[in-house]
Amino acid sequence: MYCMCSDKSFSDIIDYQSKALLPFKKLLNEYTNCATTGCGSCIEPLQIELEQLDLLSIESSTDAG
């Protein structure tokens, strides 16, 4: 998938997250524009993919943005 608002692929975002696990809200602020100027349509699919890959910090597991 691709995040149009951030001009990044999910693969890119996942790669950044795999190098430094961040809480989900911080991930959105650091690696995407979804939580600020973007549309937010990829927040849920991105969170699901990160959960499946076990790439969310424990404190962010219930934090949907």
PyMOL CGO cylinders between C-alpha atoms (Angstrom):
from pymol import cmd
from pymol.cgo import CYLINDER

trace = [
    CYLINDER, 0.00, 0.00, 0.00, 0.95, 3.62, -0.34, 0.3, 1, 1, 1, 1, 1, 1,
    CYLINDER, 0.95, 3.62, -0.34, 0.29, 6.64, 1.86, 0.3, 1, 1, 1, 1, 1, 1,
    CYLINDER, 0.29, 6.64, 1.86, -0.54, 9.48, -0.52, 0.3, 1, 1, 1, 1, 1, 1,
    CYLINDER, -0.54, 9.48, -0.52, -0.47, 12.14, 2.21, 0.3, 1, 1, 1, 1, 1, 1,
    CYLINDER, -0.47, 12.14, 2.21, 3.05, 11.19, 3.27, 0.3, 1, 1, 1, 1, 1, 1,
    CYLINDER, 3.05, 11.19, 3.27, 4.31, 10.26, -0.19, 0.3, 1, 1, 1, 1, 1, 1,
    CYLINDER, 4.31, 10.26, -0.19, 5.66, 7.01, 1.28, 0.3, 1, 1, 1, 1, 1, 1,
    CYLINDER, 5.66, 7.01, 1.28, 4.94, 3.37, 0.74, 0.3, 1, 1, 1, 1, 1, 1,
    CYLINDER, 4.94, 3.37, 0.74, 3.89, 1.22, 3.66, 0.3, 1, 1, 1, 1, 1, 1,
    CYLINDER, 3.89, 1.22, 3.66, 7.16, -0.65, 3.09, 0.3, 1, 1, 1, 1, 1, 1,
    CYLINDER, 7.16, -0.65, 3.09, 9.10, 2.56, 3.75, 0.3, 1, 1, 1, 1, 1, 1,
    CYLINDER, 9.10, 2.56, 3.75, 7.11, 3.36, 6.90, 0.3, 1, 1, 1, 1, 1, 1,
    CYLINDER, 7.11, 3.36, 6.90, 7.48, -0.22, 8.14, 0.3, 1, 1, 1, 1, 1, 1,
    CYLINDER, 7.48, -0.22, 8.14, 11.22, -0.09, 7.47, 0.3, 1, 1, 1, 1, 1, 1,
    CYLINDER, 11.22, -0.09, 7.47, 11.56, 3.08, 9.57, 0.3, 1, 1, 1, 1, 1, 1,
    CYLINDER, 11.56, 3.08, 9.57, 9.50, 1.53, 12.36, 0.3, 1, 1, 1, 1, 1, 1,
    CYLINDER, 9.50, 1.53, 12.36, 11.52, -1.68, 12.33, 0.3, 1, 1, 1, 1, 1, 1,
    CYLINDER, 11.52, -1.68, 12.33, 14.68, 0.32, 13.05, 0.3, 1, 1, 1, 1, 1, 1,
    CYLINDER, 14.68, 0.32, 13.05, 13.24, 2.12, 16.08, 0.3, 1, 1, 1, 1, 1, 1,
    CYLINDER, 13.24, 2.12, 16.08, 9.94, 0.95, 17.57, 0.3, 1, 1, 1, 1, 1, 1,
    CYLINDER, 9.94, 0.95, 17.57, 7.83, 3.98, 18.36, 0.3, 1, 1, 1, 1, 1, 1,
    CYLINDER, 7.83, 3.98, 18.36, 4.39, 4.26, 19.95, 0.3, 1, 1, 1, 1, 1, 1,
    CYLINDER, 4.39, 4.26, 19.95, 1.78, 4.45, 17.21, 0.3, 1, 1, 1, 1, 1, 1,
    CYLINDER, 1.78, 4.45, 17.21, 0.93, 8.17, 17.61, 0.3, 1, 1, 1, 1, 1, 1,
    CYLINDER, 0.93, 8.17, 17.61, 4.62, 9.06, 17.57, 0.3, 1, 1, 1, 1, 1, 1,
    CYLINDER, 4.62, 9.06, 17.57, 5.12, 6.87, 14.49, 0.3, 1, 1, 1, 1, 1, 1,
    CYLINDER, 5.12, 6.87, 14.49, 2.34, 8.77, 12.72, 0.3, 1, 1, 1, 1, 1, 1,
    CYLINDER, 2.34, 8.77, 12.72, 3.93, 12.10, 13.64, 0.3, 1, 1, 1, 1, 1, 1,
    CYLINDER, 3.93, 12.10, 13.64, 7.48, 11.04, 12.74, 0.3, 1, 1, 1, 1, 1, 1,
    CYLINDER, 7.48, 11.04, 12.74, 7.00, 9.01, 9.56, 0.3, 1, 1, 1, 1, 1, 1,
    CYLINDER, 7.00, 9.01, 9.56, 3.68, 10.16, 8.07, 0.3, 1, 1, 1, 1, 1, 1,
    CYLINDER, 3.68, 10.16, 8.07, 1.42, 13.18, 7.64, 0.3, 1, 1, 1, 1, 1, 1,
    CYLINDER, 1.42, 13.18, 7.64, -1.67, 11.12, 8.47, 0.3, 1, 1, 1, 1, 1, 1,
    CYLINDER, -1.67, 11.12, 8.47, -2.28, 12.61, 11.91, 0.3, 1, 1, 1, 1, 1, 1,
    CYLINDER, -2.28, 12.61, 11.91, -1.70, 16.22, 10.89, 0.3, 1, 1, 1, 1, 1, 1,
    CYLINDER, -1.70, 16.22, 10.89, -2.33, 17.46, 7.35, 0.3, 1, 1, 1, 1, 1, 1,
    CYLINDER, -2.33, 17.46, 7.35, -3.22, 14.13, 5.75, 0.3, 1, 1, 1, 1, 1, 1,
    CYLINDER, -3.22, 14.13, 5.75, -6.53, 12.41, 5.23, 0.3, 1, 1, 1, 1, 1, 1,
    CYLINDER, -6.53, 12.41, 5.23, -5.88, 9.60, 7.73, 0.3, 1, 1, 1, 1, 1, 1,
    CYLINDER, -5.88, 9.60, 7.73, -7.32, 6.88, 5.50, 0.3, 1, 1, 1, 1, 1, 1,
    CYLINDER, -7.32, 6.88, 5.50, -4.31, 4.62, 5.93, 0.3, 1, 1, 1, 1, 1, 1,
    CYLINDER, -4.31, 4.62, 5.93, -4.05, 4.83, 9.73, 0.3, 1, 1, 1, 1, 1, 1,
    CYLINDER, -4.05, 4.83, 9.73, -6.09, 1.69, 10.41, 0.3, 1, 1, 1, 1, 1, 1,
    CYLINDER, -6.09, 1.69, 10.41, -4.58, -0.48, 7.63, 0.3, 1, 1, 1, 1, 1, 1,
    CYLINDER, -4.58, -0.48, 7.63, -1.08, 0.62, 8.65, 0.3, 1, 1, 1, 1, 1, 1,
    CYLINDER, -1.08, 0.62, 8.65, -1.75, -0.18, 12.30, 0.3, 1, 1, 1, 1, 1, 1,
    CYLINDER, -1.75, -0.18, 12.30, -3.08, -3.63, 11.37, 0.3, 1, 1, 1, 1, 1, 1,
    CYLINDER, -3.08, -3.63, 11.37, -0.03, -4.37, 9.23, 0.3, 1, 1, 1, 1, 1, 1,
    CYLINDER, -0.03, -4.37, 9.23, 2.35, -3.23, 11.97, 0.3, 1, 1, 1, 1, 1, 1,
    CYLINDER, 2.35, -3.23, 11.97, 0.51, -5.37, 14.53, 0.3, 1, 1, 1, 1, 1, 1,
    CYLINDER, 0.51, -5.37, 14.53, 0.75, -8.40, 12.25, 0.3, 1, 1, 1, 1, 1, 1,
    CYLINDER, 0.75, -8.40, 12.25, 4.49, -7.81, 11.95, 0.3, 1, 1, 1, 1, 1, 1,
    CYLINDER, 4.49, -7.81, 11.95, 4.81, -7.25, 15.71, 0.3, 1, 1, 1, 1, 1, 1,
    CYLINDER, 4.81, -7.25, 15.71, 6.25, -3.78, 15.10, 0.3, 1, 1, 1, 1, 1, 1,
    CYLINDER, 6.25, -3.78, 15.10, 4.25, -1.71, 17.58, 0.3, 1, 1, 1, 1, 1, 1,
    CYLINDER, 4.25, -1.71, 17.58, 5.62, -0.85, 20.97, 0.3, 1, 1, 1, 1, 1, 1,
    CYLINDER, 5.62, -0.85, 20.97, 3.60, -2.29, 23.86, 0.3, 1, 1, 1, 1, 1, 1,
    CYLINDER, 3.60, -2.29, 23.86, 2.30, 1.11, 24.96, 0.3, 1, 1, 1, 1, 1, 1,
    CYLINDER, 2.30, 1.11, 24.96, 0.80, 1.70, 21.52, 0.3, 1, 1, 1, 1, 1, 1,
    CYLINDER, 0.80, 1.70, 21.52, -1.04, -1.58, 21.01, 0.3, 1, 1, 1, 1, 1, 1,
    CYLINDER, -1.04, -1.58, 21.01, -4.43, 0.00, 21.80, 0.3, 1, 1, 1, 1, 1, 1,
    CYLINDER, -4.43, 0.00, 21.80, -3.58, 3.46, 20.57, 0.3, 1, 1, 1, 1, 1, 1,
    CYLINDER, -3.58, 3.46, 20.57, -5.31, 3.96, 17.23, 0.3, 1, 1, 1, 1, 1, 1,
    CYLINDER, -5.31, 3.96, 17.23, -4.07, 7.45, 16.60, 0.3, 1, 1, 1, 1, 1, 1,
]
cmd.load_cgo(trace, "trace")
